[in-house]
């Protein structure tokens, strides 16, 4: 059995064990997926191809073309950089479910959010499907 991978959580939050505590398992995999999704290629000097480039899409119109391009970027990046998981499904939606928004949100910008949902399995626990959600605010209009 391979050695357990440990890393720092993302996003960085205060914890009784400190800001840079070490974590492992599925929580670390989710942290690493978030970092992968939010990193633009070229930001890491030693790994210039690392990342997805999702931020390059921020001001594009929130339509089906954007949805397909974002999904393609995500799938390619996960296949290249995240060998620890088996991806079951990647959903990229051009609108969000109202139940996922803050109850005090006036919902004026609900059409300017790209909803990303990744369902995956840890090969160490193939019976459990894990979910990672990310809502990306967009500047483009639908």
C-alpha positions as CSV (number, residue, x, y, z in Angstrom):
1,X,0.0,0.0,0.0
2,X,1.4,3.4,-0.9
3,X,2.4,5.9,1.8
4,X,-0.4,8.2,2.8
5,X,0.0,11.6,1.1
6,X,-0.1,14.6,3.5
7,X,-0.5,18.2,2.6
8,X,-1.8,21.6,3.7
9,X,-5.6,22.2,3.5
10,X,-7.0,24.7,1.0
11,X,-8.6,27.1,1.5
12,X,-6.3,28.1,4.4
13,X,-8.4,28.5,7.6
14,X,-7.8,28.7,11.2
15,X,-7.7,25.4,13.0
16,X,-6.7,24.4,16.6
17,X,-3.6,22.7,15.1
18,X,-2.6,25.9,13.2
19,X,-3.1,27.5,9.8
20,X,-0.8,25.1,8.1
21,X,-1.8,21.8,9.7
22,X,-1.3,18.7,7.8
23,X,-4.1,16.6,6.5
24,X,-4.5,13.5,4.3
25,X,-7.0,11.3,2.7
26,X,-10.0,12.5,0.8
27,X,-10.0,16.0,2.4
28,X,-6.5,16.6,1.0
29,X,-7.5,15.3,-2.4
30,X,-10.4,17.8,-2.4
31,X,-8.0,20.6,-1.4
32,X,-5.6,19.6,-4.2
33,X,-8.5,19.5,-6.7
34,X,-9.5,23.1,-5.7
35,X,-5.9,24.3,-6.2
36,X,-5.8,22.6,-9.6
37,X,-9.1,24.2,-10.7
38,X,-8.1,27.7,-9.5
39,X,-4.5,27.7,-10.9
40,X,-3.8,29.2,-14.3
41,X,-1.2,27.5,-16.4
42,X,2.0,29.5,-16.1
43,X,1.5,30.5,-12.4
44,X,3.8,27.7,-11.1
45,X,7.4,28.3,-12.2
46,X,8.5,24.7,-11.9
47,X,5.2,23.3,-13.4
48,X,4.2,25.8,-16.1
49,X,1.5,23.6,-17.6
50,X,-0.1,22.9,-14.2
51,X,-3.7,24.2,-13.8
52,X,-6.9,24.6,-15.8
53,X,-7.1,28.1,-17.1
54,X,-10.7,28.5,-15.9
55,X,-10.0,32.1,-15.0
56,X,-9.4,32.9,-18.7
57,X,-13.1,32.2,-19.1
58,X,-14.3,34.6,-16.5
59,X,-15.6,37.4,-18.8
60,X,-16.9,35.1,-21.5
61,X,-20.7,34.9,-22.0
62,X,-22.3,32.3,-19.8
63,X,-23.5,30.0,-22.5
64,X,-23.2,26.4,-23.7
65,X,-19.9,27.2,-25.5
66,X,-18.4,28.3,-22.1
67,X,-19.9,25.3,-20.4
68,X,-18.3,22.9,-22.9
69,X,-14.9,24.7,-22.8
70,X,-14.8,24.7,-19.0
71,X,-15.7,21.0,-18.8
72,X,-12.9,20.2,-21.3
73,X,-10.3,22.2,-19.4
74,X,-11.3,20.5,-16.1
75,X,-11.3,17.0,-17.5
76,X,-7.9,17.4,-19.2
77,X,-6.3,18.9,-16.1
78,X,-7.6,16.2,-13.8
79,X,-6.5,13.5,-16.3
80,X,-3.0,15.1,-16.4
81,X,-2.4,16.1,-12.8
82,X,-4.6,14.1,-10.5
83,X,-3.8,10.3,-10.7
84,X,-5.1,9.6,-7.2
85,X,-8.8,9.7,-8.2
86,X,-11.2,8.0,-10.6
87,X,-13.6,10.6,-12.0
88,X,-17.2,9.4,-12.4
89,X,-18.7,12.6,-13.7
90,X,-17.9,16.3,-14.3
91,X,-20.9,18.6,-14.5
92,X,-20.5,22.2,-15.6
93,X,-23.8,24.2,-15.5
94,X,-24.4,27.7,-16.7
95,X,-26.9,28.3,-13.9
96,X,-27.0,27.4,-10.2
97,X,-29.7,25.8,-8.1
98,X,-31.3,28.6,-6.0
99,X,-31.0,26.3,-3.0
100,X,-27.2,26.6,-3.2
101,X,-27.2,30.4,-3.0
102,X,-27.2,32.4,0.2
103,X,-30.7,32.9,1.5
104,X,-30.1,36.7,1.6
105,X,-28.9,36.8,-2.0
106,X,-31.3,38.8,-4.3
107,X,-30.5,36.3,-7.1
108,X,-29.8,39.1,-9.6
109,X,-26.5,37.5,-10.6
110,X,-27.6,33.9,-10.5
111,X,-27.1,33.7,-14.3
112,X,-23.5,34.9,-14.0
113,X,-22.3,31.8,-12.0
114,X,-20.7,28.8,-13.5
115,X,-21.5,25.7,-11.3
116,X,-18.8,23.0,-11.4
117,X,-19.6,19.6,-9.8
118,X,-17.1,16.7,-9.8
119,X,-18.0,13.2,-8.7
120,X,-15.1,11.0,-8.1
121,X,-13.8,8.0,-6.2
122,X,-10.7,7.5,-4.1
123,X,-9.2,4.2,-5.5
124,X,-8.6,3.2,-1.8
125,X,-12.4,3.4,-1.2
126,X,-14.2,2.7,-4.5
127,X,-17.5,2.2,-2.7
128,X,-17.9,5.8,-1.7
129,X,-18.5,8.6,-4.3
130,X,-17.1,11.9,-3.3
131,X,-18.3,15.3,-4.5
132,X,-16.5,18.6,-5.0
133,X,-18.5,21.7,-5.9
134,X,-17.2,25.0,-7.1
135,X,-19.2,28.1,-8.0
136,X,-17.3,30.5,-10.3
137,X,-18.6,34.0,-10.7
138,X,-18.5,35.2,-14.3
139,X,-18.4,38.7,-15.7
140,X,-20.0,37.8,-19.0
141,X,-23.7,37.9,-19.5
142,X,-25.9,35.1,-20.7
